[in-house]
Amino acid sequence: MRLYRRLFRFLRPHAWRMAGNIGANFIGAALDGYSFALLIPFLDELFKQPPLQLGHGWVNDFLQATIGHLLDPADPMRSLRNVILVILATVALKNLFLWIAGTLGAELQEYVTRDLRDAVYRHLQRLPIGYFTTTKTGQILSRVLADTEQTRTLVTQIVTQALSASALVIIYVAYLFGISWRLTLIALVVAPLLTLALQPLLQRLRRGYRRLRNDHGEMTSVLQESVSGIRLVKAFGAEPYEESRFTHASHTYSGGLVRMARIALIAQPITETLGTGITVLLLWIGARYVLVDGSLQASQFLVFLTFVMRLLQPLKQLSQIPAVAQNAFASAERLFDVIDRPTEKALDHGTRVVVGFTDSISFDDVSFSYEGSQRPVLSDISFTVRKGEVLAIVGASGAGKTTLVDLIPRFYEPTSGCVRLDDIDSRDITLESLRALMGIVSQETVIFNDSVRNNIAYGSGSRYTDTQIEAAARAANAHDFIRQLPRGYETPLGERGTRLSGGQRQRIAIARALLVDPPILILDEATSALDTESERLVQEAIDRLLEGRTVFVIAHRLSTIQHATEILVLHRGRIVERGTHDTLLALRGAYWRLHSLQFGDREPTPT
């Protein structure tokens, strides 16, 4: 019930569509029931039975009030014609209202699904970065896309099929009571029997469908990894290995689907068997009322049976809805598992808004461990960077370089100690104002499938003019190659910037940072995987980018940091050396060894 309440929150903005759907369904069901009730006077006229008489139940009274004046015992053919015309008009009007109900239901399904999908994506964008480092991309894609579509089934079943079926059941039962209350009570025994019979199945289905959604996420994850890394797959001849990974995930998912289908399909034969048994019982008892007791007219009994047979279909739909809904429930649980996670804003206790950077950034005895891990990534880190200085961070892979700079914009927060901006604990500063001071250029440049212009002015919309964007591109040595693209600055760059070389992608990223003009810059060495010419152009752009800024450089090529104000050497999360390039070379320690490995020079010469 809690899930229903949470999903109904998404229905609230579309309440008028839901109300219209309910109203149109009930009017359509009422007209449908009336069209079948009209068979009573038709059959009476056909078999020369006494006409409709008042006092024989509300159905007879209602028929007498609505079409009694159209029946003429002296002219049976004219009476039959009138009844047929009323039936045709009723059926046409019924279908008009059912079309209205269907249209409103379809809009309701799509718009609620859209709002749910948007809500999940919007919430995902605001989750801490730790969620994305611990959750597979395929699982995230599966939740945003596949799980929202599965949850749509819940809305479909409840709002459209359930309401339509419920309207028919209520109307039909009302007519059944109006014809014979004793036979109706016997017919209604089927409902509790069906509910009790299906309960064990429903519980098992829900557990199974939740496992299936996870299996689907694993399959999506394998697919996403293999497609995004297709060059590596082909380079290492790993096609058979990737095929085996995907087929294993695919077979696991298919096997689970088959198992769930077997269980779900049991509901239909149970429903049909019980329904047929009830129908046979009604035939026997009803025949006795007509032939022995005379308490029921033959025309009424035939119409009663027609209503019962018509009632089986909506009852079957209603009985199957819980079984079908279990898959959607499992998906909805996964969606709300995302929505219930606290956002960065919810976790942000900062209240101070900073509009500039005036003095220094300092780390005071900072240590950090990832959530759930006992091993510290950083231990007792302390240093200060003054405004306008360049701090380089070097060390072997896994030394904690990226984690260290991730603490500055508060992608993560220290386990102990604190990071200070102008002597203010960064945790006391609002995330929005803190990150507005920073620009980040990483080695793995992110380029979106959008125009060059929108990639440079990413997230800024119309805030920057074409002149400003072009100036940033010129400063980044990107203008010349952009101008040669088919549509210049309006050229779409393809997924992950596939139309550009590595050096061109880096220059787009540098132009992006130059346009924002942040006072603090975090730079993950951008030239380590480039050819000589691209490296020269990118390095020139980086030199312009560094001017007048406070810079944190994660250095892979030591030749690019020789003029840094200070260099920190990290080893297993600790600072083992610090100083200028010449000072560290003179120590002949960890930095000297890194320099020797890169340049093959056992006696490097200070600059």
C-alpha angles and dihedrals in degrees: 000000000000090000090050091052092050093048091048087061086069090049094056097081088054096046093128091057090049092048091048091048092051093046094047092046093052093046090048091048091048091051090046091054091046092052090056093043087058087070088075096069089036092056092042090055092043095053095036094246124157112284124253112304128201118240095039096106134303092278092061090044092050093048091048091052095048106037105007091104090056093058118089115182089200093057109038095171091055089048092050090049091051092050091049092051091050090049091052093048091047093050092048092050091045092054091049091057092044089053090052090048092048093049093049090045093052091050090048093051094049098043094046090048090048092050092048092049091047091049093052093047092045090051092046090056090057099047119110116267089246090074091060094048092054099039124070116243090233091056090051092049090047092054097047096044114018099033094049089052091050091048086053086069088063091056090043093051097042103038103035114019096029094047093044093047092044091051091052093047093050093047094044093047090050090053091045091054089047091055101039124347092190095056090043093057089053091049093051092061087085094071100064090039091056093047094050093045094052101044097090090049093052094053092049092047093053093053092046095048092052089056089048093056089053090049089051090052091052091051091049090048093054090048093049093048095048094046095047091046098042093127091057091045092054094040091058096037088240097147093114091049093051090045090054091048092051097042090050091052091042094049092047090053094045092047090054091049091052092049091050091046091054091053095043093049091058088072094067099055090045090052094045095046093051091044093051091049091053091048093052090049090051091051091055097045094040092051088055091052090053101039104031110022098029088213092126131049118233091237091052092049092050091050090045090055090047089055091048092051090047089048093058094069098054089041089053090050091050092048092050095047095080091050094048092043094060091077090051091046090055090051092046090053090054091049094050089046085066096041092050093057112103115253125228088257092053090050093043111099094174115126104171119094116209121197100183148009117244113160127007151326117229138182113213113198091317119185126174138189126177116248111277093014124110094195113090116231092196128025130192097338114179129167142123129225118196123215110281095018127123117225117193122200119200136172144116122299110286094026091121101255097136092042090054095055091041088066092062097068088033097247079146130011126227118265086217136358122029145257113230130204111195088341091307118121103244089225088066091057121084112253093233095056093040094054092043087070094057140075124191128201112182133191091242098060116209113220119177128216091258139096123299089247094054092045092055093042091040114176092356100094111190094346092109128052125230089251092056092047092049091048091053090049091051091050089050092051088243103111096084097055092040090055089055093055116104095257100017112220091359094058113122109234099208128233110329089354095289091165091065135068121239093261092049092051090051092051091051088053091049090049088052091055093043091053093054089046097205120192090220121050129191111197125187101199104272102193104059096100101037135103119248098265094045090046091054093051093044092046091052089052091048091051089056090046092054095053112116095353137112103243137196110194124192098205126207097160107052092201089073096059104045091113096046116132090233136359124211118202112206125199120177092340097312133102105244098170138014135179143082124316093261094044093052093047089053091055090061090211135117095324092048090053092050090049092049092050092052099044101028088231116133090188105042116192118233116239 
